[in-house]
Structures are given as C-alpha cells and as structure tokens.
Amino acid sequence: MSYQASIDYLYSRLPLFSRIGAAAIKNDLHNTLEICDFLDNPQNQIKTIHVAGTNGKGSTSHMLAAIFQEAGYKTGLYTSPHLYDFRERIKINGAMCSEDFVVAFTDKIKPLIEKIEPSFFEITVGMAFDYFAQEKCDIAIIETGLGGRLDSTNIINPILSIITNIGWDHMNLLGNTLEQIATEKAGIIKQNVPVVISERIVATTKVFEQKASELNAPIYFSEDFLTLTHFNNNWHTASFEFTQPLFHLLAAPLFKKDFTILCDLPGKYQAKNLKGVLVAAQLLADMGWEINSEIITTALTQIKNTTGLMGRWECIHASPNIVLDVAHNEHGITALLEQLATLTYHQLHIVTGMVKDKDVDAVLKMLPNNANYYFTQSHLPRALAAEELALKAAAVGLTGACYEDVNIALLQAKQNSQTNDLILVIGSVYLVAEVNRKLFI
C-alpha cells in the first residue's frame, strides 16, 4: 500500500475517538497487550517517562522532550491527537516518523487488526513503541490519551511518572468527581517509580498520596519545591521567576534558590507545567541523566522549534494578533483567561467551535461577554453544530454570527479587526487543526 492508502485504511478500519467519541474507547488493556506481544513487546525495550493529566500534558511532554534533545539524547515523543499530519503523534528528536515506516507497520499489523478489531489509538500506541524500539531511542516521552489507568499507553514501566493536573473533562468516561478523575489518572503510578504532581489541589492530594504509598512510589508535589514570584510576557515568549523554598533539602540542586526561566510558550498557565518539568529534571539528573541548568534553560527557549509543538498560545499573525489555543474545558479556559489578563489589546474577537461531549454550557459561561464572537465547527461527527453553539451562547449573553468553516470565520474576524485587536481561536483541538495557517502567516 501507499502511505495515503495506509492512512485511509487505519482511519476507515479503526474506531477513532476524534470522530465518534466514547464509542471508540476500549475499557481494558487487552488489545494493547496483544498488539505489543505481536510486536515482541517493544515497550520493554526502551526507557520511558509517562505523562498524564487533564490539561498541560502535551506541553509538559514537549518541554521534557526539548530538554532531553538539548542534552544530546535520542528522544522519542508520543502525543495525541495530531493537528495536521498523523505522523505528528510519533517523533524522534522533533522529526516525524517516516511514511515508509507507517506503510511497513500497517502491512505488518493488518492481519492482527482484522483478528482483534482494535481502536485507532491502540494501534498508534503499538506503532509508536515499535518505532522507538527499532530506532533505539535513549528515552521516550509517552503522553496518555485519556485518563491513565485504562489508557492504552499504560502498559509501560517508566523511570518517572508525571501527572500535570486534575480538572473537569471526559466525566462520562472518567468519573463525576475530581477524586474519581484523579483515581483514573493515578493509575499511571507504578511500583517504586517516582511520580511528580505538577499542581496540588485539596480534592486530589490524598488520592495521589494513597496510591503512591500503596506502590512505594516516591511522590513529589512540585508546588512544594517551587514558587512563581514574577511573570512577564509578550506574544511569543515569557519569563518565569521562581524561588525554591525547599532549596536547603536538595543535595545537588540544578538551580540557585532564585532563578529565571525564559520560555517560548508564553502562556502564564505554563508556570504550573514548568514546575512539574523542573522537579522532574532534578529527579532525572539525580538518576544520572546528563541534564544541567544550562541545558534546561536553553531547551525551554526553543520548545516549538525543537519539538514542533503547536496550538498552545501560538501567535500566527501580528497586527492584529491571531492566537491559536487548544483550550476546550473549564480548566483550560480558566488558564486562558488568566493569560488574557496579562496582555494589552483593544478589542477581543473569539472564533470558537466545540464538540458535543464536552461541558459546553460551563465553558460558555466563563467566556467574556465583551468579545465579538464567530461561531463555527470542525468537520467531524462529534462537532457541535455552529447554530446550536450560537443558541447556547446566546443563553448566557454571548452573541455572534455562524460560519460553516473556521477559516471563513477567522478571515471575517480579521477583516473586522483593527491592528491592535486580538483574535483567539479556541474551543477544540480539532477546530485549531482545521486552521489553514498559510492564509494567515
């Protein structure tokens, strides 16, 4: 098969969460284990770091990948979903896996697909492990897809686990309380493997502590070790000043008690992700990985270029500023609003589209009523119709016109804007993925 034929086969043959939602989820690890057994268990042939969380796990994974790459390690990175190219999910040192590999893997796995009928995600997880093992990666950063305990990635035995935060998302699959959601995320904690918690909240602390205690896993709440003292940003970069209140407890600290990190992910919300990454880096250095403060500070200034990360407060056009952000739930929108409060602009324009299985009403209630709205939708069965979204928005005082495509909406917003306005595209990863950047860059 050609590459396109292989991709078409995978999309048509396998249940895909981005298209059909919860029906694509397999609530056990049986298929993933069978796939990896068929592949001679490549997940056991590589060292891994496992990253879970409601929000921030993608940014955290890319930050860690950038650090390892800067340190000279051959670094695998598995994330999901992709924005433009399927191969964005599987990278080594920032480069997507080859089309030839995808074709060869699909040909190899096709008989098993016909036999066990796995999900799209189960197959891509096996594909990633197989690629990283074949290419003999020094380390692979593995981002969970959804949850943790029953996530297809959760067959690895990592050297370190990271849980970024817990918030309201995928309640239909993970639970209706923060404690229940945290229990699912805590499923990535492994026997004797250190775990870093990037954000401490009262409702989930005991859940993580109990799970870590049961498994004799050393647990580190990053907020105990790092405090943000000052933040400053522009549209493309930010500086984060930290102090280490427990500096005296660290045997060989990578940084001085007070230090500054420059980062090319300018969202203020990245401070929480950075805390988790910096504590993780300290632990990794203590394990013997050749990571130091210079490597870290250099890596964090060039995450996007190094790893290809997109869609996290990403400014793709100036005058007016057009920003793409994949914020799509209450936690993500809260962080987005905090970021808006740090910036100066004239009029805010929001292009938004959401999917049906999110808490759309809760998100809409959080959005500012003084913005100009452009309601649209992605081209997926899961997408909420722009007209229905507009009706829901009107019920909470948000008004605007409907557009059949995000690019039509964005072009209209640009036409309506002055040079010092801000245009945001938010509400869904899949909406951001349909932005034709060539029209605006």
Rosetta blueprint (number, residue, H / E / L):
1 M L
2 S L
3 Y H
4 Q H
5 A H
6 S H
7 I H
8 D H
9 Y H
10 L H
11 Y H
12 S H
13 R H
14 L L
15 P L
16 L L
17 F H
18 S H
19 R H
20 I H
21 G H
22 A H
23 A H
24 A H
25 I L
26 K L
27 N L
28 D L
29 L L
30 H H
31 N H
32 T H
33 L H
34 E H
35 I H
36 C H
37 D H
38 F H
39 L L
40 D L
41 N L
42 P H
43 Q H
44 N H
45 Q L
46 I L
47 K L
48 T E
49 I E
50 H E
51 V E
52 A E
53 G L
54 T L
55 N L
56 G L
57 K H
58 G H
59 S H
60 T H
61 S H
62 H H
63 M H
64 L H
65 A H
66 A H
67 I H
68 F H
69 Q H
70 E H
71 A L
72 G L
73 Y L
74 K L
75 T E
76 G E
77 L E
78 Y E
79 T L
80 S L
81 P L
82 H L
83 L L
84 Y L
85 D L
86 F H
87 R H
88 E H
89 R H
90 I E
91 K E
92 I E
93 N L
94 G L
95 A E
96 M E
97 C L
98 S L
99 E H
100 D H
101 F H
102 V H
103 V H
104 A H
105 F H
106 T H
107 D H
108 K H
109 I H
110 K H
111 P H
112 L H
113 I H
114 E H
115 K H
116 I H
117 E L
118 P L
119 S L
120 F H
121 F H
122 E H
123 I H
124 T H
125 V H
126 G H
127 M H
128 A H
129 F H
130 D H
131 Y H
132 F H
133 A H
134 Q H
135 E L
136 K L
137 C L
138 D L
139 I E
140 A E
141 I E
142 I E
143 E E
144 T L
145 G L
146 L L
147 G L
148 G L
149 R L
150 L L
151 D L
152 S L
153 T L
154 N L
155 I L
156 I L
157 N L
158 P L
159 I L
160 L E
161 S E
162 I E
163 I E
164 T L
165 N L
166 I L
167 G L
168 W L
169 D L
170 H L
171 M H
172 N H
173 L H
174 L H
175 G L
176 N L
177 T L
178 L H
179 E H
180 Q H
181 I H
182 A H
183 T H
184 E H
185 K H
186 A H
187 G H
188 I H
189 I L
190 K L
191 Q L
192 N L
193 V L
194 P L
195 V E
196 V E
197 I E
198 S L
199 E L
200 R L
201 I L
202 V H
203 A H
204 T H
205 T H
206 K H
207 V H
208 F H
209 E H
210 Q H
211 K H
212 A H
213 S H
214 E H
215 L L
216 N L
217 A L
218 P L
219 I E
220 Y E
221 F E
222 S H
223 E H
224 D H
225 F L
226 L L
227 T E
228 L E
229 T E
230 H E
231 F E
232 N E
233 N E
234 N L
235 W L
236 H L
237 T L
238 A E
239 S E
240 F E
241 E E
242 F E
243 T E
244 Q L
245 P L
246 L L
247 F H
248 H H
249 L H
250 L L
251 A L
252 A L
253 P L
254 L L
255 F L
256 K L
257 K L
258 D E
259 F E
260 T E
261 I E
262 L E
263 C E
264 D L
265 L L
266 P L
267 G L
268 K L
269 Y L
270 Q H
271 A H
272 K H
273 N H
274 L H
275 K H
276 G H
277 V H
278 L H
279 V H
280 A H
281 A H
282 Q H
283 L H
284 L H
285 A H
286 D H
287 M H
288 G L
289 W L
290 E L
291 I L
292 N L
293 S H
294 E H
295 I H
296 I H
297 T H
298 T H
299 A H
300 L L
301 T L
302 Q L
303 I H
304 K H
305 N H
306 T H
307 T H
308 G L
309 L L
310 M L
311 G L
312 R L
313 W L
314 E E
315 C E
316 I E
317 H E
318 A L
319 S L
320 P L
321 N E
322 I E
323 V E
324 L E
325 D L
326 V L
327 A L
328 H L
329 N L
330 E H
331 H H
332 G H
333 I H
334 T H
335 A H
336 L H
337 L H
338 E H
339 Q H
340 L H
341 A L
342 T L
343 L L
344 T L
345 Y L
346 H L
347 Q L
348 L E
349 H E
350 I E
351 V E
352 T E
353 G L
354 M L
355 V E
356 K L
357 D L
358 K L
359 D L
360 V H
361 D H
362 A H
363 V H
364 L H
365 K H
366 M H
367 L L
368 P L
369 N L
370 N L
371 A L
372 N E
373 Y E
374 Y E
375 F E
376 T L
377 Q L
378 S L
379 H L
380 L L
381 P L
382 R L
383 A E
384 L L
385 A L
386 A H
387 E H
388 E H
389 L H
390 A H
391 L H
392 K H
393 A H
394 A H
395 A L
396 V L
397 G L
398 L L
399 T L
400 G E
401 A E
402 C E
403 Y L
404 E L
405 D L
406 V H
407 N H
408 I H
409 A H
410 L H
411 L H
412 Q H
413 A H
414 K H
415 Q H
416 N H
417 S L
418 Q L
419 T L
420 N L
421 D L
422 L E
423 I E
424 L E
425 V E
426 I E
427 G L
428 S L
429 V H
430 Y H
431 L H
432 V H
433 A H
434 E L
435 V L
436 N L
437 R H
438 K H
439 L H
440 F L
441 I L
